[in-house]
Amino acid sequence: MKDPVGPGKGNQLPYLDGVRLLIIPDASTRLAAMRTGKIDQMTELTWEDSAQLRKTNPTLLEAPGTIMSGIGPIYINTTRKPFTDVRVRRAMMMATDLEAIRKNINGGLGQILTTPYPLVKGYEGLYLGLDDPEMPASVRELYIYNPDKAKQLLKEAGYPTGFKTSVLITSADVDYYSIIKDMWSKVGIDLTLDVRESGVVNRLRGPGVRDYDLAPGPHAPVSIYYSGSWFWGLDTSSNQSQVDDPYINETMLAVNRAIVIEGEAKAMAMMKELMKYVLDRAYAIPRPRYNRPNMWWPWVKNYSGEWTIGYHNYRAFAGFVWLDQELKKSMGY
């Protein structure tokens, strides 16, 4: 390729001789490598790690990362009892203290209503926020921690003392789900953490298998909202709640027609209206999220914090950046 834009337009790409992506499992070792200039750039830092690097290395540059990173929502397999009953799913939402998670785990950062879509610039038209005048009260109450109402709903659904269930996770998710387990225990939901190797988890939660009660899973990018990926289409990998609702199916077909015939503004408005129904059904429990920053050293030139350009086009920026070796040396690295 040739450099398509900017001062280097027409230059032969890539500028770099090579790129190494290092997998460093230990968090302290990762931070030490960044802090000492052994690595040039890191993405999706937690708020704790980024705050530490700002203190120890104030010359580092940074940009907001994606809000889609980190642990995904808790998908509820709606084909299994007791989750076929919407009252049970609503009780699980009310038994989850989402604000406490945002405050204590996320450092007070980010959004609570992130499933199916967080608020993302350019897609405001489809987002139904908790403070939106159009938000139904029946949905708004799901995001307020209310263990007493959760117990009442479980009793109405025929589970006055709660029930036992399990969540299919990898070892990386244990800390987070231990917190969920503790919260749910207060309303009688006895959660077992079914910890498996990642390959097993992916197989068990995949299409045609779906062998779990609950499972965290990935978010689809907001940019493909018209696919309705986590609540439309049983043969998709993202619909882990196994939602098959005639009203949703019909509406999503209409959204797809609208985006072609009437444009995105109309399609987004239709999606926002659909969210009143989807959120009220409590098919999944969101994970409060925040934008995890990307940080890099000043000697990485022609870079402004990109991580992914397009869907799954990760690290494509590497073909357009170069390293200022003299600057790095002058900074003592």
SERO-4910 file (N, C-alpha, C, O; in steps of 0.05 Angstrom, whole numbers):
BEGIN
 pado doro    nc1    nc2    nc3   cac1   cac2   cac3    cc1    cc2    cc3    oc1    oc2    oc3
  Met    A     17    -24      0      0      0      0     17     25      0     41     25      8
  Lys    A      5     47     -9     17     73     -6      2     88     15    -22     84     19
  Asp    A     15    106     30      2    122     50    -19    140     36    -11    156     19
  Pro    A    -44    138     43    -65    151     28    -70    180     35    -82    195     20
  Val    A    -61    189     59    -68    216     68    -45    229     83    -25    216     89
  Gly    A    -47    255     89    -29    269    106     -3    276     94      1    273     69
  Pro    A     17    285    110     43    294    100     58    271     85     74    277     67
  Gly    A     52    246     93     67    224     80     51    212     57     58    190     48
  Lys    A     31    226     46     15    214     25     33    206      1     49    221     -9
  Gly    A     28    181     -7     44    170    -29     68    153    -21     79    139    -37
  Asn    A     75    155      5     98    139     15     91    109     15     68    101     18
  Gln    A    112     94     11    108     65     12    103     56     41    118     64     59
  Leu    A     83     40     45     77     29     71     86      0     72     89    -13     52
  Pro    A     90    -11     96     89      2    122    115     17    129    136     12    116
  Tyr    A    114     35    148    137     49    157    154     31    176    178     34    177
  Leu    A    141     14    191    155     -3    210    166    -28    196    155    -38    177
  Asp    A    188    -38    207    200    -63    197    184    -88    208    184   -109    195
  Gly    A    171    -84    231    156   -106    242    141    -97    267    145    -76    277
  Val    A    123   -114    275    107   -109    299    106   -134    316    102   -156    306
  Arg    A    110   -130    342    107   -153    361     84   -147    380     84   -126    393
  Leu    A     66   -166    382     44   -164    401     50   -183    424     52   -207    420
  Leu    A     54   -172    448     63   -187    471     39   -195    489     23   -178    496
  Ile    A     37   -220    495     17   -229    514     31   -232    541     47   -250    545
  Ile    A     24   -214    559     36   -213    586     14   -217    607      1   -198    615
  Pro    A     10   -242    615    -13   -248    633    -13   -233    659    -34   -225    669
  Asp    A     11   -229    671     12   -216    697      9   -186    694     23   -172    679
  Ala    A    -11   -174    709    -18   -146    706      5   -128    714     11   -108    701
  Ser    A     19   -134    736     41   -117    746     64   -117    726     77    -97    722
  Thr    A     69   -140    713     90   -141    694     83   -125    669    101   -112    657
  Arg    A     58   -126    661     49   -110    638     53    -80    643     65    -66    626
  Leu    A     45    -71    666     48    -43    673     77    -35    675     85    -13    666
  Ala    A     94    -53    686    122    -47    688    135    -44    661    152    -27    656
  Ala    A    126    -61    642    137    -60    615    129    -34    601    146    -22    587
  Met    A    105    -24    606     97      1    595    111     25    608    120     43    595
  Arg    A    113     23    634    124     45    650    154     49    643    163     72    644
  Thr    A    168     28    637    197     30    631    203     32    601    226     30    594
  Gly    A    182     35    585    187     39    556    195     14    541    204     15    519
  Lys    A    190    -10    554    196    -35    540    176    -40    518    182    -54    498
  Ile    A    152    -30    522    131    -32    501    122     -3    495    125     15    511
  Asp    A    112      1    471    106     27    461     77     36    464     72     60    465
  Gln    A     59     17    467     31     24    467     15      2    480     21    -21    477
  Met    A     -6     10    495    -24     -9    508    -53      0    503    -58     24    503
  Thr    A    -71    -19    500    -99    -12    496   -116    -24    519   -108    -43    532
  Glu    A   -139    -12    522   -160    -22    541   -149    -24    569   -153    -45    582
  Leu    A   -136     -4    579   -127     -4    606   -151      1    625   -169     15    619
  Thr    A   -150    -12    648   -170     -7    668   -167     21    680   -146     34    676
  Trp    A   -187     31    694   -185     58    705   -163     59    726   -149     80    729
  Glu    A   -159     37    741   -138     37    761   -110     38    748    -93     53    757
  Asp    A   -106     21    727    -80     20    714    -73     47    700    -51     56    701
  Ser    A    -93     58    686    -88     83    672    -82    106    692    -65    123    686
  Ala    A    -96    106    715    -91    126    735    -62    124    746    -49    144    750
  Gln    A    -53    100    749    -26     95    759     -5    105    739     15    117    747
  Leu    A    -10     99    714      9    107    693     10    137    689     31    148    683
  Arg    A    -13    150    693    -13    180    691      5    192    713     18    213    708
  Lys    A      6    179    736     23    189    758     52    184    753     69    201    757
  Thr    A     58    159    745     86    151    742     99    160    716    123    165    715
  Asn    A     82    163    695     92    171    669     74    192    656     59    186    638
  Pro    A     76    217    666     58    238    656     62    245    627     45    259    616
  Thr    A     84    237    615     89    243    587     74    224    568     73    229    544
  Leu    A     62    203    578     47    185    561     23    200    549     10    217    562
  Leu    A     16    193    525     -7    204    511    -30    183    514    -25    159    518
  Glu    A    -55    193    512    -77    174    515   -101    183    499   -104    207    492
  Ala    A   -119    165    494   -144    170    481   -165    151    492   -158    129    500
  Pro    A   -190    159    492   -211    141    502   -213    116    484   -212    117    460
  Gly    A   -215     93    497   -218     68    482   -247     62    478   -265     79    482
  Thr    A   -253     38    470   -280     29    466   -294     23    492   -282     14    511
  Ile    A   -320     29    493   -336     22    516   -345     -7    516   -357    -17    535
  Met    A   -339    -21    494   -348    -49    490   -329    -69    502   -334    -93    502
  Ser    A   -306    -60    514   -287    -79    524   -295    -90    551   -312    -78    564
  Gly    A   -281   -111    560   -286   -122    587   -308   -143    586   -317   -152    565
  Ile    A   -316   -152    610   -336   -173    613   -363   -164    602   -371   -141    606
  Gly    A   -376   -182    587   -401   -175    574   -425   -179    593   -421   -185    617
  Pro    A   -449   -176    583   -473   -179    599   -477   -208    608   -464   -226    597
  Ile    A   -494   -212    627   -502   -239    635   -525   -247    617   -548   -237    621
  Tyr    A   -521   -265    599   -542   -275    582   -558   -297    596   -546   -315    608
  Ile    A   -584   -294    596   -602   -313    610   -614   -332    589   -628   -322    571
  Asn    A   -610   -357    592   -621   -377    573   -651   -379    577   -660   -394    595
  Thr    A   -666   -365    561   -695   -363    565   -710   -388    557   -735   -389    560
  Thr    A   -696   -408    547   -710   -433    541   -711   -452    564   -724   -473    563
  Arg    A   -697   -445    586   -696   -462    610   -712   -450    633   -712   -426    637
  Lys    A   -725   -467    648   -738   -458    673   -717   -453    694   -697   -468    695
  Pro    A   -720   -434    712   -744   -416    715   -743   -391    697   -759   -373    701
  Phe    A   -724   -390    678   -719   -365    664   -740   -361    641   -739   -340    629
  Thr    A   -757   -380    637   -779   -376    618   -799   -355    629   -815   -344    614
  Asp    A   -799   -351    655   -817   -332    668   -803   -305    670   -782   -302    683
  Val    A   -815   -285    658   -804   -258    658   -801   -247    686   -784   -230    691
  Arg    A   -818   -255    705   -816   -245    732   -790   -254    745   -779   -239    761
  Val    A   -781   -278    739   -756   -287    749   -733   -271    738   -715   -263    753
  Arg    A   -733   -265    712   -712   -249    700   -712   -221    711   -691   -209    716
  Arg    A   -735   -210    715   -737   -183    726   -727   -182    755   -714   -163    764
  Ala    A   -733   -204    770   -723   -206    797   -692   -207    798   -680   -194    815
  Met    A   -680   -221    779   -651   -222    777   -639   -195    772   -618   -188    782
  Met    A   -652   -179    755   -643   -152    750   -644   -135    775   -624   -121    782
  Met    A   -666   -136    789   -669   -120    813   -651   -129    836   -646   -114    855
  Ala    A   -642   -154    835   -624   -164    856   -595   -158    849   -577   -166    864
  Thr    A   -590   -144    827   -563   -137    819   -559   -107    823   -572    -91    810
  Asp    A   -541   -101    841   -536    -73    847   -517    -61    827   -492    -60    831
  Leu    A   -528    -52    804   -512    -42    782   -497    -16    789   -475    -12    780
  Glu    A   -510      1    805   -497     26    813   -473     20    831   -452     34    829
  Ala    A   -475      1    848   -452     -7    866   -429    -17    849   -406    -11    855
  Ile    A   -435    -32    828   -414    -42    810   -401    -19    796   -376    -18    794
  Arg    A   -417     -1    786   -406     22    772   -388     39    791   -366     48    783
  Lys    A   -397     42    815   -383     59    834   -358     46    845   -337     59    846
  Asn    A   -360     21    853   -338      8    867   -319     -8    849   -295     -9    856
  Ile    A   -329    -18    827   -311    -34    809   -301    -16    786   -279    -19    777
  Asn    A   -319      2    777   -312     18    754   -302     46    762   -298     64    746
  Gly    A   -297     50    788   -287     76    797   -306     98    793   -298    121    791
  Gly    A   -332     92    792   -353    113    787   -355    121    758   -369    140    752
  Leu    A   -342    106    740   -342    114    712   -362     98    696   -370     76    704
  Gly    A   -370    109    674   -385     94    654   -415     94    656   -427    110    670
  Gln    A   -426     75    642   -455     73    638   -466     48    651   -451     28    653
  Ile    A   -490     48    660   -503     25    671   -519     10    650   -517    -14    648
  Leu    A   -535     25    634   -551     12    613   -533      9    588   -531     27    572
  Thr    A   -521    -14    586   -502    -19    564   -511    -42    546   -498    -48    526
  Thr    A   -533    -54    553   -543    -77    537   -571    -72    529   -588    -65    545
  Pro    A   -578    -75    503   -560    -85    482   -541    -65    470   -521    -72    457
  Tyr    A   -546    -39    475   -529    -19    463   -522      3    484   -540     14    497
  Pro    A   -496      9    486   -489     32    503   -492     58    486   -497     57    462
  Leu    A   -489     80    500   -491    106    486   -464    110    473   -443    113    486
  Val    A   -464    112    446   -440    116    430   -445    139    411   -466    141    398
  Lys    A   -425    156    408   -427    179    390   -433    169    362   -421    151    351
  Gly    A   -453    183    350   -461    176    323   -485    158    323   -499    155    302
  Tyr    A   -491    145    346   -514    127    347   -533    135    370   -547    118    381
  Glu    A   -533    160    376   -551    170    397   -580    165    391   -596    162    409
  Gly    A   -586    164    365   -614    161    357   -627    135    365   -652    134    365
  Leu    A   -612    115    371   -624     89    378   -623     84    408   -634     64    417
  Tyr    A   -609    101    423   -605     96    451   -628    106    468   -636    129    467
  Leu    A   -639     88    484   -660     95    503   -648     95    531   -645     75    543
  Gly    A   -642    119    541   -628    122    566   -647    121    590   -671    125    587
  Leu    A   -636    116    613   -652    115    637   -666    141    644   -687    142    656
  Asp    A   -653    163    636   -665    190    641   -681    200    617   -689    224    618
  Asp    A   -685    184    597   -701    192    574   -730    194    581   -741    175    593
  Pro    A   -744    216    575   -772    218    581   -789    196    570   -811    190    580
  Glu    A   -779    183    548   -794    161    536   -790    134    550   -804    115    544
  Met    A   -771    133    569   -766    108    582   -789    100    600   -796    115    618
  Pro    A   -801     76    595   -823     66    612   -814     62    641   -791     54    646
  Ala    A   -831     68    659   -825     64    688   -819     35    694   -803     29    712
  Ser    A   -832     17    680   -828    -11    685   -800    -20    677   -790    -40    688
  Val    A   -787     -6    659   -760    -12    652   -741      2    671   -721    -10    681
  Arg    A   -747     27    678   -729     42    695   -725     29    722   -704     29    734
  Glu    A   -747     16    732   -745      4    758   -726    -21    759   -716    -28    780
  Leu    A   -721    -33    735   -703    -56    734   -674    -48    741   -659    -66    750
  Tyr    A   -667    -23    737   -639    -15    741   -635     -3    769   -613      8    774
  Ile    A   -655     -5    786   -653      5    813   -652    -19    832   -670    -36    832
  Tyr    A   -631    -21    847   -627    -44    865   -651    -45    885   -655    -27    901
  Asn    A   -665    -68    885   -689    -70    901   -693   -100    909   -710   -113    897
  Pro    A   -678   -110    928   -680   -138    935   -707   -146    946   -716   -169    942
  Asp    A   -721   -128    959   -748   -134    969   -767   -139    946   -783   -159    947
  Lys    A   -766   -122    925   -784   -127    902   -775   -152    887   -792   -166    876
  Ala    A   -750   -158    887   -740   -183    874   -751   -207    888   -761   -226    875
  Lys    A   -751   -207    915   -763   -229    930   -792   -232    924   -803   -255    922
  Gln    A   -806   -210    922   -835   -211    917   -841   -223    890   -859   -240    887
  Leu    A   -825   -215    870   -828   -227    843   -822   -257    842   -837   -272    829
  Leu    A   -802   -265    856   -795   -293    857   -818   -309    871   -824   -331    862
  Lys    A   -829   -298    891   -852   -311    905   -876   -313    886   -888   -334    885
  Glu    A   -882   -292    871   -904   -293    852   -899   -313    830   -918   -325    820
  Ala    A   -874   -317    823   -867   -336    802   -866   -365    812   -861   -384    796
  Gly    A   -869   -369    838   -869   -396    849   -843   -404    862   -838   -428    866
  Tyr    A   -826   -385    868   -800   -391    880   -796   -374    905   -779   -356    906
  Pro    A   -813   -379    926   -812   -363    950   -786   -364    965   -779   -345    980
  Thr    A   -771   -386    962   -745   -388    976   -722   -385    956   -699   -391    963
  Gly    A   -727   -378    932   -707   -375    911   -702   -401    895   -720   -418    895
  Phe    A   -680   -403    883   -674   -426    866   -643   -428    862   -629   -409    868
  Lys    A   -634   -451    852   -606   -455    846   -602   -452    816   -619   -460    800
  Thr    A   -579   -441    809   -572   -439    781   -542   -437    778   -528   -437    799
  Ser    A   -532   -437    754   -503   -435    750   -496   -417    726   -513   -412    709
  Val    A   -472   -407    727   -462   -389    705   -437   -402    693   -419   -409    708
  Leu    A   -436   -404    667   -414   -416    653   -393   -394    647   -397   -376    631
  Ile    A   -369   -397    660   -349   -376    658   -321   -388    656   -317   -412    660
  Thr    A   -302   -370    649   -274   -378    651   -262   -367    677   -276   -352    691
  Ser    A   -238   -374    683   -225   -365    708   -223   -335    709   -222   -323    731
  Ala    A   -221   -321    686   -218   -292    685   -243   -278    696   -241   -255    704
  Asp    A   -266   -291    697   -291   -279    705   -298   -284    734   -318   -274    744
  Val    A   -282   -300    748   -289   -309    775   -293   -286    794   -313   -286    809
  Asp    A   -276   -266    794   -278   -245    813   -305   -230    810   -319   -224    829
  Tyr    A   -311   -223    785   -336   -208    780   -361   -224    788   -379   -214    801
  Tyr    A   -361   -250    781   -385   -266    786   -386   -274    816   -408   -283    825
  Ser    A   -365   -273    830   -366   -277    859   -382   -254    872   -396   -258    891
  Ile    A   -379   -230    861   -395   -207    870   -424   -211    864   -442   -206    880
  Ile    A   -430   -220    839   -458   -225    831   -470   -247    849   -493   -245    858
  Lys    A   -455   -268    855   -464   -290    872   -472   -280    899   -493   -288    910
  Asp    A   -456   -262    910   -462   -251    937   -487   -234    936   -504   -236    954
  Met    A   -490   -218    916   -514   -201    913   -539   -218    911   -559   -213    925
  Trp    A   -538   -238    894   -562   -255    889   -569   -272    913   -592   -279    918
  Ser    A   -549   -279    929   -555   -296    953   -574   -282    972   -588   -295    987
  Lys    A   -575   -256    971   -592   -240    989   -622   -243    982   -639   -235    998
  Val    A   -628   -253    959   -656   -258    951   -662   -288    948   -684   -295    938
  Gly    A   -643   -305    955   -647   -334    953   -638   -347    928   -643   -371    924
  Ile    A   -624   -332    910   -614   -344    886   -586   -355    892   -567   -340    898
  Asp    A   -583   -381    890   -558   -395    897   -543   -400    871   -549   -418    855
  Leu    A   -523   -383    866   -508   -384    841   -482   -400    843   -466   -395    861
  Thr    A   -479   -420    826   -455   -436    824   -438   -426    801   -448   -421    779
  Leu    A   -412   -421    806   -394   -412    785   -382   -437    771   -366   -451    782
  Asp    A   -392   -442    747   -383   -465    731   -359   -457    715   -362   -447    692
  Val    A   -335   -460    726   -310   -450    713   -298   -471    694   -292   -493    703
  Arg    A   -296   -463    669   -285   -482    649   -263   -468    633   -259   -443    634
  Glu    A   -248   -484    618   -228   -474    599   -243   -459    576   -265   -467    569
  Ser    A   -231   -438    566   -244   -421    547   -255   -435    522   -277   -429    512
  Gly    A   -240   -455    512   -250   -470    489   -276   -485    495   -294   -487    478
  Val    A   -278   -496    519   -302   -510    528   -325   -491    530   -347   -497    522
  Val    A   -319   -468    542   -340   -447    546   -351   -439    519   -376   -437    515
  Asn    A   -334   -434    500   -343   -425    473   -360   -446    459   -379   -440    446
  Arg    A   -352   -472    463   -368   -493    451   -395   -496    464   -415   -498    450
  Leu    A   -396   -495    490   -422   -499    504   -442   -477    500   -466   -481    502
  Arg    A   -431   -452    495   -450   -430    491   -454   -424    462   -467   -404    455
  Gly    A   -444   -441    444   -446   -436    416   -473   -446    404   -487   -461    417
  Pro    A   -480   -437    380   -504   -446    366   -506   -476    364   -486   -489    358
  Gly    A   -530   -487    369   -534   -515    367   -527   -530    393   -533   -554    395
  Val    A   -515   -517    412   -508   -530    438   -523   -515    460   -542   -526    472
  Arg    A   -515   -491    466   -528   -474    486   -533   -489    513   -555   -488    524
  Asp    A   -512   -502    523   -514   -518    547   -506   -501    571   -483   -505    581
  Tyr    A   -523   -484    581   -518   -468    604   -544   -455    614   -563   -453    599
  Asp    A   -544   -447    639   -566   -430    649   -560   -401    643   -577   -387    632
  Leu    A   -536   -393    652   -528   -365    648   -500   -365    637   -484   -383    642
  Ala    A   -493   -345    621   -466   -343    610   -460   -315    602   -477   -302    589
  Pro    A   -436   -305    608   -428   -279    597   -421   -282    568   -412   -304    560
  Gly    A   -423   -262    553   -416   -264    525   -408   -237    514   -410   -217    527
  Pro    A   -400   -237    489   -391   -212    477   -414   -194    469   -437   -203    466
  His    A   -408   -169    466   -426   -149    454   -420   -147    425   -397   -147    416
  Ala    A   -441   -144    409   -437   -137    381   -433   -107    379   -443    -92    395
  Pro    A   -417    -98    359   -413    -69    356   -440    -55    352   -458    -65    339
  Val    A   -442    -31    363   -466    -15    359   -472     -9    330   -495     -7    321
  Ser    A   -451     -8    314   -453     -2    286   -470    -22    270   -480    -16    248
  Ile    A   -473    -46    281   -490    -66    267   -515    -71    283   -525    -94    285
  Tyr    A   -526    -49    294   -551    -51    310   -573    -64    294   -590    -77    306
  Tyr    A   -574    -60    268   -595    -70    251   -596   -101    250   -615   -113    241
  Ser    A   -574   -113    260   -574   -142    261   -589   -153    285   -596   -177    286
  Gly    A   -593   -136    305   -607   -145    330   -594   -170    341   -608   -188    350
  Ser    A   -568   -171    340   -554   -197    342   -559   -212    368   -559   -237    368
  Trp    A   -563   -198    391   -566   -214    415   -595   -219    423   -600   -232    443
  Phe    A   -614   -210    406   -642   -217    412   -658   -224    387   -683   -224    387
  Trp    A   -644   -231    366   -657   -237    341   -640   -257    325   -617   -253    320
  Gly    A   -653   -280    318   -639   -300    302   -626   -322    320   -605   -318    331
  Leu    A   -640   -345    321   -631   -367    339   -605   -379    329   -591   -392    345
  Asp    A   -598   -376    303   -574   -389    293   -550   -371    295   -528   -379    284
  Thr    A   -552   -348    308   -529   -331    310   -514   -337    336   -525   -347    355
  Ser    A   -488   -331    336   -472   -337    359   -478   -317    382   -472   -323    405
  Ser    A   -488   -294    376   -493   -273    396   -519   -276    411   -521   -265    434
  Asn    A   -538   -289    400   -565   -292    413   -563   -313    435   -577   -334    432
  Gln    A   -548   -308    455   -543   -328    476   -566   -330    496   -567   -349    512
  Ser    A   -584   -311    495   -608   -313    512   -630   -329    498   -650   -335    510
  Gln    A   -624   -337    473   -643   -354    458   -671   -341    455   -691   -353    459
  Val    A   -670   -315    449   -695   -300    446   -707   -307    419   -694   -305    398
  Asp    A   -733   -314    419   -748   -319    395   -776   -308    399   -794   -322    405
  Asp    A   -778   -282    395   -803   -267    401   -815   -257    375   -802   -242    360
  Pro    A   -840   -264    369   -852   -256    343   -852   -226    339   -848   -216    317
  Tyr    A   -858   -211    360   -858   -182    357   -831   -171    350   -828   -154    333
  Ile    A   -810   -181    364   -783   -172    358   -775   -180    329   -764   -164    314
  Asn    A   -782   -205    322   -775   -215    295   -787   -197    273   -774   -190    254
  Glu    A   -813   -191    277   -827   -174    257   -815   -146    256   -812   -135    235
  Thr    A   -810   -135    280   -799   -108    281   -771   -106    268   -765    -87    254
  Met    A   -755   -126    273   -728   -125    262   -728   -127    232   -711   -115    218
  Leu    A   -746   -142    221   -749   -143    192   -757   -115    181   -747   -106    160
  Ala    A   -774   -101    196   -782    -74    188   -759    -55    190   -756    -37    173
  Val    A   -742    -58    210   -719    -41    214   -700    -45    190   -689    -25    180
  Asn    A   -696    -70    182   -678    -75    159   -689    -63    133   -673    -54    117
  Arg    A   -715    -64    130   -727    -51    106   -723    -21    108   -716     -8     88
  Ala    A   -727    -10    132   -726     19    135   -698     30    130   -695     51    118
  Ile    A   -678     16    139   -650     26    136   -643     28    107   -626     45     99
  Val    A   -655     11     90   -649     12     61   -666     33     47   -657     48     30
  Ile    A   -692     34     54   -711     51     40   -712     79     51   -714     98     35
  Glu    A   -712     82     77   -716    108     90   -692    120    103   -691    143    110
  Gly    A   -671    104    107   -646    114    118   -642    107    148   -660     97    161
  Glu    A   -618    113    157   -610    105    184   -626    120    206   -632    108    227
  Ala    A   -633    145    202   -647    160    223   -674    146    229   -681    143    252
  Lys    A   -688    137    209   -713    123    213   -708     96    226   -723     89    245
  Ala    A   -688     82    218   -682     55    229   -675     58    259   -684     42    275
  Met    A   -659     78    265   -651     82    293   -675     90    310   -678     80    333
  Ala    A   -693    106    300   -717    113    315   -735     89    320   -746     86    342
  Met    A   -736     71    301   -751     46    305   -738     28    326   -751     15    342
  Met    A   -711     27    326   -697     11    346   -701     23    374   -704      8    393
  Lys    A   -701     49    376   -705     62    402   -733     54    413   -736     49    437
  Glu    A   -752     54    396   -779     46    404   -780     17    412   -793     10    432
  Leu    A   -766      0    397   -765    -28    403   -752    -33    430   -760    -52    444
  Met    A   -733    -17    438   -719    -21    463   -738    -20    487   -732    -32    508
  Lys    A   -760     -5    485   -779     -4    507   -790    -32    513   -795    -38    536
  Tyr    A   -793    -47    493   -803    -75    496   -780    -94    504   -783   -110    522
  Val    A   -758    -92    489   -736   -111    494   -725   -108    523   -722   -128    536
  Leu    A   -720    -84    532   -710    -79    559   -729    -88    580   -721    -98    601
  Asp    A   -755    -85    575   -775    -93    595   -776   -123    599   -785   -133    619
  Arg    A   -767   -138    579   -768   -167    580   -744   -179    595   -744   -203    602
  Ala    A   -724   -162    601   -701   -170    618   -688   -196    608   -686   -216    623
  Tyr    A   -680   -196    582   -667   -220    571   -638   -223    580   -627   -245    579
  Ala    A   -626   -201    588   -598   -202    596   -593   -181    617   -607   -160    617
  Ile    A   -573   -186    634   -567   -167    655   -541   -152    647   -520   -165    643
  Pro    A   -543   -126    644   -519   -111    633   -496   -111    652   -499   -115    676
  Arg    A   -473   -106    641   -448   -102    657   -442    -72    654   -436    -63    633
  Pro    A   -442    -57    677   -434    -29    675   -407    -27    662   -388    -42    669
  Arg    A   -404     -8    643   -380     -6    628   -370     23    626   -385     42    629
  Tyr    A   -344     26    621   -333     52    617   -312     50    594   -303     28    588
  Asn    A   -306     72    582   -286     72    561   -258     67    572   -247     84    587
  Arg    A   -247     45    566   -220     38    575   -199     51    557   -198     46    533
  Pro    A   -182     69    569   -165     85    551   -142     69    538   -134     48    548
  Asn    A   -133     79    516   -109     70    503    -87     90    508    -92    114    507
  Met    A    -63     80    514    -41     98    521    -16     90    505    -12     67    498
  Trp    A      0    111    498     24    105    482     45    127    488     39    148    498
  Trp    A     70    120    481     92    138    485     93    158    462     85    152    439
  Pro    A    103    182    467    105    203    446    121    196    422    118    207    400
  Trp    A    139    176    425    156    169    402    141    152    381    151    146    360
  Val    A    116    144    388     99    130    368     86    152    351     68    166    361
  Lys    A     95    156    327     86    178    310     63    170    291     60    146    284
  Asn    A     48    190    283     25    186    265      4    168    278    -10    153    264
  Tyr    A      2    170    304    -17    153    319    -33    171    337    -23    190    350
  Ser    A    -59    166    339    -76    182    356    -95    165    374   -116    175    382
  Gly    A    -87    141    379   -102    124    398   -120    103    386   -135     90    400
  Glu    A   -118     99    360   -135     79    347   -128     51    358   -105     45    364
  Trp    A   -149     35    359   -145      7    367   -157    -11    345   -143    -29    336
  Thr    A   -182     -6    338   -195    -21    317   -208     -2    298   -222     17    307
  Ile    A   -204     -6    273   -216     11    252   -235     -7    237   -227    -20    217
  Gly    A   -261     -6    245   -280    -25    233   -283    -50    250   -269    -53    269
  Tyr    A   -301    -67    242   -308    -91    256   -286   -112    253   -281   -122    231
  His    A   -273   -118    275   -251   -139    276   -226   -130    261   -209   -147    255
  Asn    A   -224   -105    254   -200    -96    239   -180    -85    260   -171    -62    259
  Tyr    A   -172   -103    278   -155    -95    300   -126    -90    291   -115   -103    273
  Arg    A   -114    -69    303    -86    -62    299    -79    -54    271    -55    -55    263
  Ala    A    -99    -48    255    -93    -40    227    -76    -15    226    -63     -9    206
  Phe    A    -77      1    247    -62     26    248    -32     22    246    -17     40    238
  Ala    A    -23     -3    253      6     -8    254     20     -3    227     44      2    226
  Gly    A      5     -5    206     17     -1    180     22     28    173     36     34    154
  Phe    A     12     46    190     14     75    184     31     91    204     36    114    200
  Val    A     41     78    225     56     92    245     86     86    242     94     67    229
  Trp    A    102    103    256    131     98    257    141    106    284    127    119    299
  Leu    A    166     98    290    178    104    316    200    125    312    217    122    295
  Asp    A    199    146    329    220    166    329    241    156    348    240    161    372
  Gln    A    261    143    337    282    131    353    298    152    369    307    147    391
  Glu    A    303    175    356    319    196    370    303    207    394    315    212    415
  Leu    A    277    211    390    261    221    412    261    201    435    263    209    459
  Lys    A    258    176    429    258    155    449    284    156    465    284    154    489
  Lys    A    306    159    451    333    159    464    335    184    481    346    183    503
  Ser    A    325    207    471    328    232    486    311    231    512    317    246    531
  Met    A    290    214    512    273    212    536    284    192    556    273    187    577
  Gly    A    307    180    549    321    162    567    313    133    564    316    117    583
  Tyr    A    301    125    541    293     97    538    306     85    514    302     61    507
***
